[in-house]
Amino acid sequence: MSWLGVQSNDSLRSGIVTVLDVGSNKVCCMIAKLKPREGSQLLKGRTHQIRVIGIGHQKSQGVKSGVIVDLNRAEQAIRLAVDAAERMAGITVDSLIVNLSAGRLRSETFSATINLGGHEVEAADVRRVLAAGAKQALKAQRQVVHSLPVAFSLDAERGVRDPRGMMGDTLGVDMH
């Protein structure tokens, strides 16, 4: 398996996709083979068919309310589920996509501003203010899973959708 669920080139070339779902009640692993679809009116926009070639599941161990509380027990349940799916499929997976419910998620909004010094807003300035917003989120002693800019502000004028090309002294962002 590759680190962080990034598919390896071998998996991409073979058309194999492996998904692991780690929950508080059960751990499931599914291995599927992707096959390019022929043009069809049914399911427009779908490029591949999926054929499930292996399934494995186990009673979850070491996971409570979506949080891993016993790493060794959780690892054992995961290994058993993946092993069962691999045996059914007749292959050994080298990467997988992981879904973990993470029971203590929280949604927050953050704001950040940077000084422009009166020049035109460029893409680099947008990246800088987004990075400043991400730093605000990290101050909360939590891990950021996902963040999106909701709106920008330019010199306290709120609700700017895309500030690039505009002139100002202060660029701000509201992030969620």
N, C-alpha and C positions, 0 to 999 in steps of 0.2 A: 504494500500500500504506500502511496506517496503522502507526504506530509500535507496537512491542511486540506485534504480532499481534492487536490489538483490532479486532474486526470493525466496519467503518463501518456507518452506518445504511443506506447504499445496498445493501451486500451483504446485510444482514439482510432488507431489504424484498424483494429480488429472489430470496432463497432460494439464493444462490450461496455455496458454501463452497470455499475453496482451502487445500490443505495442502501444505507443503514439508518434505521430509525430507532433511537434509544429513548424509551419512555419509562415512566415510573412503574408500569404494569408489565410491559413486554419489550423485548428487543427483536426487531425484524430485519432481515437482510434479503434483498432481492437482486438477482443478477439477470440482466436482460441483454438481448442482442438486437441491435438496431439494423434495420434493412431499409435502404432507400425506397420510397414509394413511387409507384407509377403515377402519372397525372390522373386525377380523379376529381369528380365534382363533389364527392363525399369527403368531408373533412378538409375543405380548402385551406391552403396554407401549411398543411402538415407535410413535412418533408420525409419522414421516416415512419415505418411501422415498428412496433415493439413486440418482441417475442420473449416471454419470460422463460428462462432456462434453468433457474435455480431459486429456491426459497428456503430460508431457515428462520426459525423463531425460537425464543427462549423466554421463560419467565424472567422478568427483570430482577436483578440483584444489585444492591448498592446504590440505587437511585430512589430518591424520595422527593416528591413534589417537583420533579423536573431538575433536581440538583443531585450531582454525584456526591454521595456521602461516604462511600467506601469504594475507593478506586480499584482495589484488587478484585472485589466481587463483581463490580461493573465490568471490568476487563474480561473476567471469566465468562460472563453471560454474552458479551459481545463476540468473543472468540468462538464460543459454541454456535452462535447464530450464523456467523460468517462461514465457519467450517461446514455446517449443514448445507448452506446454499452452494458452497464450492463443490461439495461432494455430489449434490444433485446435478449441478451444471457440468461437472467433469472438468473444471478448470480451477486455477488458483488466481485470484484477483490480485492486481498490483496497485489498484487505487479504488477509492470509493467516495461517494457523496454522503455526508453525515447530516442527519437531522437530530438535534437535541433540543428539547423544549425549553430549557432554562427557565425554571419556575419563578424567578424573581426579577423579571423584566420590568423596566420602568421607562415611561416616556417623559422626556423633559424638553424644554426649549431653552436655548442659549442665545445670547447676543454678543457680538464683538465688533470693534471698530479699529481701523488703522488710519494713520495720517497719510494723505496723498501729497500734501505740499502744493496744492493748486494745479497739478498736472492732469492730463487726460487719463481716465481709467483704462488700464490695459489688462489683458488676460492674467498677467503675473500678479497684478493687484488683487484680482478676484481670488486667485489661488492663495494669496497671502491672508486675506480676510477670512477665507474658509478655514485655513490652518489655525488662525487665531480663535475661531469659533470652536474648532475641535479641541484646542487646548483648554478652553473653558469647560467643556464637557469632561475632560480628564481630571479636572480639579475636584470633581465630585467623588473621587476614589472609586470609580466604577469603570467598567470596560464598555467602550462605545461599539455597538454592533452595527449601527446604521445611522447616518445623519444626512439630512437634506437641507439646502437653503430654502427658506420659506419666502423671504423677501430681502431685498437690499435697501439701503438708505444712502443718500448722498447729501452731505451737509444738512442732516436732520430731516430731509424730505424722504418720507417713508413710502414703501410700496413700489420701489423701482424694480422692475422685472429683470432687466439686463443693463447694468451700469457701464458696460464697455463703450468707450468713445465719448462719454460724458466728462465734463470738467468738474472738479470739486476739491475741497480741502480734506474732508473726512468721508471714508467709505465704511459703511456698517453692514452687517448681515444678521438676520434672525434665522436661527437654525432649529430644526426639530429632529 
